[in-house]
């Protein structure tokens, strides 16, 4: 029997919406992570985040089709004024909020599942933070990364 995708194992769209909702709430409660939100966000930010993570973990390409894929996600986070001061701390706090949000959302506690989620987020945080410095160039074409139980899936 073939192993389900991480998306399927987590519980599909509903699970990723619960994860994005819990993560967003944790970010807003964090004194470092809430700063980017003080400039305003899309009213459907949580839905977009859920669609993005769902796609990463094997779900349908909703984020790519509706919101512009990886270049659009990176553009939202790129060129952050004052990023030299917050990059490392931001990444660690974001990862901690993500891990705790998985608990809040009631995602499976299976260690292999949690390890795959955390490995992706560790990689993703490093990738996004690399575009923080003002003047960073975001690629105009790049697929949303895909992540499996064994790590990144080659494009």
C-alpha positions as CSV (number, residue, x, y, z in Angstrom):
1,X,0.0,0.0,0.0
2,X,1.3,3.4,-0.9
3,X,2.0,5.9,1.9
4,X,-0.3,8.9,1.9
5,X,1.1,12.3,1.3
6,X,1.8,14.5,4.3
7,X,-1.2,16.6,3.2
8,X,-3.5,13.5,3.3
9,X,-2.0,12.2,6.5
10,X,-2.5,15.6,8.3
11,X,-6.1,15.7,7.3
12,X,-6.2,17.6,4.1
13,X,-7.5,21.2,3.6
14,X,-9.2,21.4,7.0
15,X,-6.0,20.4,8.8
16,X,-3.9,23.0,7.0
17,X,-6.5,25.7,7.6
18,X,-6.5,24.9,11.3
19,X,-2.6,25.0,11.3
20,X,-2.5,28.3,9.4
21,X,-5.2,29.8,11.8
22,X,-3.3,28.6,14.9
23,X,0.0,29.8,13.5
24,X,-1.3,33.2,12.6
25,X,-2.7,33.7,16.1
26,X,0.6,32.7,17.6
27,X,2.5,35.1,15.4
28,X,0.2,38.0,16.3
29,X,0.8,37.3,20.0
30,X,4.6,37.3,19.5
31,X,6.3,40.7,19.9
32,X,8.8,40.1,17.1
33,X,6.6,38.2,14.7
34,X,3.6,40.5,14.9
35,X,5.6,43.4,13.5
36,X,5.2,42.5,9.8
37,X,1.4,42.3,10.4
38,X,1.3,45.9,11.7
39,X,1.6,47.1,8.1
40,X,-1.6,45.2,7.2
41,X,-2.1,41.9,5.4
42,X,-4.5,40.5,2.9
43,X,-7.9,39.8,4.4
44,X,-7.5,36.2,3.2
45,X,-4.0,35.8,4.6
46,X,-4.8,32.7,6.7
47,X,-6.6,31.0,3.8
48,X,-3.6,31.8,1.5
49,X,-1.2,30.4,4.0
50,X,-3.2,27.2,4.4
51,X,-3.3,26.8,0.6
52,X,0.4,27.4,0.4
53,X,1.3,24.8,3.0
54,X,-1.2,22.3,1.7
55,X,0.4,22.6,-1.7
56,X,3.9,22.2,-0.3
57,X,2.9,19.0,1.5
58,X,1.2,17.3,-1.5
59,X,-2.2,19.0,-1.8
60,X,-3.7,20.6,-4.9
61,X,-1.9,23.6,-6.5
62,X,-4.4,26.1,-5.3
63,X,-1.8,28.7,-4.2
64,X,0.1,28.5,-7.5
65,X,-3.0,28.8,-9.5
66,X,-4.8,31.5,-7.5
67,X,-2.0,33.6,-5.9
68,X,1.1,33.5,-8.1
69,X,3.1,30.6,-6.6
70,X,6.5,30.8,-5.1
71,X,7.6,34.2,-6.5
72,X,4.5,35.9,-5.1
73,X,5.1,34.3,-1.6
74,X,8.7,35.4,-1.6
75,X,7.8,38.9,-2.8
76,X,5.5,39.4,0.2
77,X,8.4,38.7,2.5
78,X,11.3,40.2,0.6
79,X,13.2,43.4,1.3
80,X,12.2,43.9,4.9
81,X,13.4,47.2,6.4
82,X,15.5,46.5,9.5
83,X,15.9,42.8,8.6
84,X,19.5,42.7,9.6
85,X,18.4,43.0,13.2
86,X,15.6,40.4,13.2
87,X,16.5,37.7,10.7
88,X,17.9,35.0,13.0
89,X,15.5,35.7,15.9
90,X,12.6,35.9,13.5
91,X,13.3,32.5,12.0
92,X,13.7,30.8,15.4
93,X,10.4,32.4,16.7
94,X,8.6,31.5,13.5
95,X,9.7,27.9,13.7
96,X,8.7,27.7,17.4
97,X,5.2,29.2,16.6
98,X,4.8,26.7,13.8
99,X,5.6,23.7,16.0
100,X,3.3,24.9,18.7
101,X,0.5,25.7,16.2
102,X,0.7,22.0,15.0
103,X,-0.3,21.1,18.5
104,X,-3.0,23.8,18.7
105,X,-4.4,22.6,15.4
106,X,-4.6,19.0,16.6
107,X,-2.4,17.6,13.9
108,X,-1.1,14.1,14.3
109,X,1.6,13.7,16.9
110,X,3.4,10.9,15.1
111,X,7.1,11.7,15.4
112,X,7.9,11.0,11.8
113,X,5.1,13.3,10.7
114,X,6.2,16.1,13.0
115,X,9.8,15.6,12.0
116,X,8.8,16.1,8.3
117,X,6.8,19.2,9.1
118,X,9.7,20.7,11.1
119,X,12.3,19.8,8.6
120,X,10.4,21.6,5.9
121,X,9.8,24.7,8.1
122,X,13.4,24.9,9.1
123,X,14.4,24.9,5.4
124,X,11.6,27.3,4.5
125,X,12.5,29.8,7.2
126,X,16.1,29.9,6.0
127,X,14.9,30.3,2.4
128,X,12.5,33.2,3.2
129,X,14.9,35.0,5.6
130,X,17.6,35.0,2.8
131,X,15.3,37.4,0.9
132,X,14.8,39.7,3.9
133,X,17.6,42.2,3.1
134,X,16.6,45.3,1.2
135,X,17.6,45.0,-2.4
136,X,17.1,41.2,-2.5
137,X,16.0,39.9,-5.9
138,X,13.0,37.5,-5.9
139,X,12.9,35.0,-8.7
140,X,10.2,35.7,-11.3
141,X,9.7,32.0,-11.9
142,X,9.9,29.2,-9.3
143,X,7.6,26.4,-8.4
144,X,6.2,26.1,-4.9
145,X,8.5,23.6,-3.2
146,X,7.1,20.2,-2.6
147,X,8.0,18.2,0.6
148,X,7.5,14.5,1.3
149,X,8.2,12.2,4.2
150,X,11.7,12.0,2.9
151,X,12.3,15.7,2.4
152,X,12.3,17.9,-0.6
153,X,10.8,16.6,-3.8
154,X,12.8,17.4,-6.9
155,X,11.0,19.8,-9.3
